[in-house]
Amino acid sequence: MKFRRLIFIAAMISAAAISCKKDDDAASMPSLQGTMQIQGLPEFISPRQVCTLKVKGAVHPEGKEMGYYWKVSPSMKQYDTTDVFIHTFSDTLQTYTVYCYAFASGYSSNSTSTYSTVVKGGKNGSLTGDGYNPEASSIAIGSQTWTPANVSSGEGLGFRNADVMADVFGKFYSFDQAQKACEALGADWKLPSLEDWDALEEYIRSQEMGKSTVAPLMLKNAKFNGTEMWEYWPAVGDITNQTGFSAIPAGYANISAGSFSGVYEYAAFWTSTSVDDDYTMAYYKYMICDEPDMFTGKADKASFGASARCIRK
């Protein structure tokens, strides 16, 4: 399968260190030692967030003091020379690279870089695309009424353990957390059963809605900070989101490990239907970027983290 690389990783790999003008004999200078690491910068931040950054790991071979200079690309044009760097990030929704250089007289500099992405939920936020209405409270599909986006309330994990991402991708829940999140919406809401999901699929197929397959009519042609999320595959064809379900490829999580997989590839949703007699596993529904249909999987209730959509009783 062809896998799409995350824009968050691509931004880090593509960032190049800024070169400095050196004397002719600079190549013979000894280097500052150690492996530098920037501290205090989350992977995802809110617009205009203020971060206090420090660096550790640079070592002067003679134990003398060093200086540090910082730059944030693309927002800063000049360097800031300071040990502790306090920076207010822009409200522009994009990825920023932070550079830090350690310097000392008679030595070539040591450097490191890291990155952070400014995100925002809701209207005019990071998630955009045709048919997206963050202010809608529900969506009717046939005789069913669904929540129009991934649930973000209650217990659960934001993407890559970032709370700010909960309002963008919704939260990743264990089975019990997903049930509670739907119940918290009110007495007339619940986590959909496997039968509810099957009924949704049957309705879509019966209506055909211009196609005999399900996924293209449920997937949202979403962009995250301007980058397409669903990759085009001929087997899937054009994404129309004709149902208004607006599924995004947020992936899934390992709750116990706090790890995340399948972003840009999978949309996974819990059902309320248990698999076995001891109730340790439950069914979930999922769609994948290169297949035109919706599928059913089984997962451990406690450790698997999926998105939640709720249905009106």
C-alpha distance (Angstrom), angle and dihedral (degrees) to the residues before:
residue distance angle dihedral
M1 . . .
K2 3.76 . .
F3 3.79 109.2 .
R4 3.79 123.6 -154.2
R5 3.77 114.5 -134.0
L6 3.79 117.7 -125.5
I7 3.76 115.5 -105.8
F8 3.79 87.9 -136.4
I9 3.83 91.8 60.9
A10 3.80 93.4 38.4
A11 3.78 90.3 55.3
M12 3.77 91.1 55.5
I13 3.79 95.3 46.3
S14 3.78 94.3 46.3
A15 3.81 94.6 50.0
A16 3.82 111.3 106.2
A17 3.79 125.8 -157.2
I18 3.78 115.5 -111.6
S19 3.79 113.3 -111.9
C20 3.81 122.6 -129.5
K21 3.78 128.9 -148.3
K22 3.80 109.6 -105.8
D23 3.80 136.3 -170.4
D24 3.78 119.3 -106.4
D25 3.78 90.8 -99.4
A26 3.82 95.1 47.2
A27 3.78 91.6 105.2
S28 3.81 89.6 64.6
M29 3.81 94.1 51.8
P30 3.81 116.9 112.1
S31 3.78 114.8 -114.2
L32 3.76 131.7 -121.8
Q33 3.77 108.2 -108.7
G34 3.79 138.0 -134.1
T35 3.77 137.1 58.3
M36 3.78 110.3 -80.8
Q37 3.79 123.1 -144.1
I38 3.80 129.0 -174.8
Q39 3.80 114.6 -136.2
G40 3.80 130.4 -161.0
L41 3.81 101.3 37.6
P42 3.83 116.7 116.6
E43 3.79 118.3 -149.9
F44 3.83 90.6 -119.9
I45 3.79 126.1 29.4
S46 3.79 139.3 176.0
P47 3.81 124.3 -106.1
R48 3.81 112.5 -79.7
Q49 3.79 91.6 9.4
V50 3.80 115.1 163.3
C51 3.81 115.2 -136.4
T52 3.78 127.7 -170.8
L53 3.80 108.1 -149.4
K54 3.77 131.2 -166.0
V55 3.76 132.0 176.0
K56 3.77 130.1 -142.4
G57 3.78 135.5 -179.0
A58 3.82 103.7 55.9
V59 3.81 112.5 125.8
H60 3.80 128.9 -165.4
P61 3.83 108.2 -145.2
E62 3.82 90.3 -139.1
G63 3.79 95.1 42.5
K64 3.81 92.7 -113.4
E65 3.78 127.1 142.5
M66 3.79 121.5 -83.4
G67 3.76 133.8 -158.9
Y68 3.79 128.6 -137.6
Y69 3.74 133.6 -148.7
W70 3.79 126.5 -167.5
K71 3.75 139.4 -160.7
V72 3.80 134.7 -179.1
S73 3.79 116.4 -152.1
P74 2.97 130.4 -117.7
S75 3.80 96.0 5.0
M76 3.84 103.0 53.0
K77 3.81 123.3 65.7
Q78 3.81 96.7 -178.2
Y79 3.80 133.8 44.8
D80 3.80 122.8 -108.2
T81 3.81 114.8 -142.9
T82 3.80 110.2 -151.2
D83 3.79 141.6 115.8
V84 3.83 94.4 -128.9
F85 3.80 113.0 38.3
I86 3.82 118.2 -154.4
H87 3.78 112.7 -170.3
T88 3.80 134.0 175.7
F89 3.78 107.7 -148.9
S90 3.78 122.2 -139.7
D91 3.79 124.4 -102.2
T92 3.81 89.5 -124.1
L93 3.80 108.3 116.1
Q94 3.79 103.7 -124.5
T95 3.81 143.9 97.2
Y96 3.81 118.4 -77.5
T97 3.80 126.0 -160.2
V98 3.80 118.7 -146.3
Y99 3.82 117.9 -155.8
C100 3.79 126.3 -166.3
Y101 3.81 126.0 -173.8
A102 3.79 126.8 -169.4
F103 3.80 114.7 -151.3
A104 3.79 138.9 -178.7
S105 3.79 134.5 171.0
G106 3.80 112.8 -85.8
Y107 3.82 94.7 14.2
S108 3.78 134.4 91.6
S109 3.79 112.9 -117.6
N110 3.78 128.7 -96.0
S111 3.80 117.4 -142.3
T112 3.77 146.9 -176.0
S113 3.80 138.2 177.0
T114 3.77 139.0 -160.7
Y115 3.77 135.8 173.4
S116 3.80 144.4 -136.9
T117 3.80 133.0 -167.7
V118 3.81 122.5 -138.1
V119 3.80 109.9 -138.2
K120 3.77 138.0 176.0
G121 3.79 134.5 -171.6
G122 3.78 129.5 -141.2
K123 3.77 129.5 21.6
N124 3.81 115.4 6.9
G125 3.79 87.6 7.2
S126 3.78 136.5 129.9
L127 3.80 95.0 -74.4
T128 3.79 114.5 70.0
G129 3.78 138.0 154.0
D130 3.77 146.1 119.8
G131 3.78 114.5 -42.9
Y132 3.81 94.8 8.7
N133 3.80 112.6 147.5
P134 3.82 112.0 170.4
E135 3.79 91.1 -178.9
A136 3.81 94.9 60.6
S137 3.81 115.6 107.5
S138 3.81 97.1 -160.1
I139 3.79 144.9 -2.3
A140 3.81 126.3 -139.6
I141 3.80 117.6 -140.4
G142 3.77 111.8 176.8
S143 3.80 107.9 -49.6
Q144 3.81 92.8 -22.7
T145 3.80 129.8 89.9
W146 3.82 118.4 -151.3
T147 3.76 137.6 179.7
P148 3.84 105.5 -98.8
A149 3.81 96.8 -134.9
N150 3.79 140.7 24.5
V151 3.79 111.5 -69.8
S152 3.81 115.4 -107.7
S153 3.81 104.8 179.4
G154 3.79 131.6 97.2
E155 3.78 127.1 17.2
G156 3.79 119.5 -15.8
L157 3.78 141.2 93.7
G158 3.77 130.0 -74.9
F159 3.79 114.5 -136.4
R160 3.81 110.3 -70.6
N161 3.83 87.5 -0.1
A162 3.82 91.7 -67.9
D163 3.81 112.6 139.6
V164 3.81 90.9 -157.6
M165 3.83 89.6 62.5
A166 3.81 92.8 60.3
D167 3.80 90.3 80.2
V168 3.81 90.5 50.5
F169 3.83 106.5 43.3
G170 3.80 98.3 12.3
K171 3.79 120.4 -120.9
F172 3.79 130.2 -60.5
Y173 3.79 110.2 -125.1
S174 3.75 140.1 -167.8
F175 3.80 113.6 -127.8
D176 3.82 94.1 -94.6
Q177 3.80 92.7 44.1
A178 3.80 90.9 52.6
Q179 3.79 92.1 52.3
K180 3.80 91.8 49.6
A181 3.81 92.0 47.2
C182 3.80 90.9 56.6
E183 3.80 93.5 43.5
A184 3.81 89.0 52.8
L185 3.82 89.6 62.7
G186 3.80 89.7 68.9
A187 3.77 142.8 -74.1
D188 3.80 92.6 -73.7
W189 3.82 94.6 58.8
K190 3.81 130.3 79.0
L191 3.79 142.3 164.5
P192 3.83 104.7 -89.9
S193 3.79 118.5 -109.0
L194 3.78 124.2 -130.9
E195 3.81 86.6 -101.3
D196 3.81 90.6 54.9
W197 3.80 90.7 53.6
D198 3.79 91.9 45.8
A199 3.81 89.6 51.1
L200 3.80 90.1 52.2
E201 3.79 90.9 51.3
E202 3.81 92.1 46.1
Y203 3.80 91.0 51.5
I204 3.80 92.7 50.6
R205 3.79 91.8 49.3
S206 3.80 92.8 46.1
Q207 3.79 91.9 52.5
E208 3.81 91.4 42.2
M209 3.81 87.9 -161.6
G210 3.76 89.5 -151.8
K211 3.81 94.8 -47.4
S212 3.78 138.3 57.1
T213 3.80 94.0 -139.7
V214 3.79 126.0 82.8
A215 3.80 111.0 -148.1
P216 3.84 100.9 64.3
L217 3.80 89.2 55.3
M218 3.81 92.7 51.3
L219 3.79 101.8 39.2
K220 3.77 119.7 94.5
N221 3.80 114.3 -135.7
A222 3.77 86.7 -131.0
K223 3.77 132.7 178.9
F224 3.78 124.0 -158.0
N225 3.81 110.1 -151.6
G226 3.78 87.1 -22.8
T227 3.82 97.9 -48.0
E228 3.81 120.6 115.7
M229 3.80 112.3 -111.8
W230 3.81 105.0 -167.6
E231 3.78 110.7 59.6
Y232 3.80 116.1 -138.9
W233 3.81 115.3 -106.6
P234 3.84 123.0 177.6
A235 3.82 91.1 -135.6
V236 3.80 89.6 59.8
G237 3.77 98.3 36.0
D238 3.78 124.2 -172.3
I239 3.79 116.4 -3.4
T240 3.80 109.8 -129.6
N241 3.84 104.0 166.1
Q242 3.79 85.1 -150.8
T243 3.81 91.7 163.0
G244 3.78 92.4 53.5
F245 3.81 90.7 -128.3
S246 3.83 90.2 128.9
A247 3.81 100.9 -158.7
I248 3.81 113.5 -170.6
P249 3.84 127.2 -163.1
A250 3.79 96.6 -112.0
G251 3.81 91.6 146.0
Y252 3.80 124.2 -148.1
A253 3.79 139.5 -80.0
N254 3.78 143.5 -132.0
I255 3.79 99.8 -131.8
S256 3.80 97.1 -163.4
A257 3.82 93.8 48.2
G258 3.81 95.6 36.8
S259 3.81 89.4 -132.0
F260 3.79 129.7 138.9
S261 3.80 133.0 -148.3
G262 3.79 141.5 171.2
V263 3.80 99.8 36.7
Y264 3.82 110.3 159.7
E265 3.82 87.7 20.1
Y266 3.82 112.9 54.8
A267 3.79 139.5 42.0
A268 3.82 108.5 -165.7
F269 3.82 127.4 -176.7
W270 3.80 132.3 -176.7
T271 3.79 122.3 -121.9
S272 3.81 121.7 -156.2
T273 3.82 91.8 -125.7
S274 3.80 118.7 109.4
V275 3.81 121.1 -143.1
D276 3.77 107.0 -151.6
D277 3.79 139.2 31.3
D278 3.80 94.8 -104.2
Y279 3.80 90.6 52.4
T280 3.81 97.1 -131.5
M281 3.81 93.5 128.1
A282 3.78 135.2 45.9
Y283 3.78 137.7 -173.8
Y284 3.76 122.9 -102.6
K285 3.80 131.4 -172.8
Y286 3.76 122.3 -133.5
M287 3.77 144.6 176.4
I288 3.79 125.4 -156.2
C289 3.79 129.4 -153.9
D290 3.82 98.0 -114.0
E291 3.83 100.5 41.7
P292 3.82 127.1 77.6
D293 3.82 96.5 -148.3
M294 3.80 140.8 65.4
F295 3.80 118.9 -111.2
T296 3.80 139.4 -160.4
G297 3.80 123.6 -128.3
K298 3.80 137.5 176.2
A299 3.80 124.7 -130.1
D300 3.78 143.1 168.9
K301 3.79 109.3 -90.2
A302 3.78 95.8 -138.9
S303 3.80 104.0 40.0
F304 3.82 104.9 33.4
G305 3.79 116.1 84.8
A306 3.80 118.7 -155.8
S307 3.78 136.0 162.2
A308 3.79 120.2 -97.4
R309 3.77 130.6 -133.5
C310 3.78 118.7 -179.9
I311 3.79 129.9 -145.5
R312 3.78 129.4 -153.2
K313 3.79 112.8 -112.5
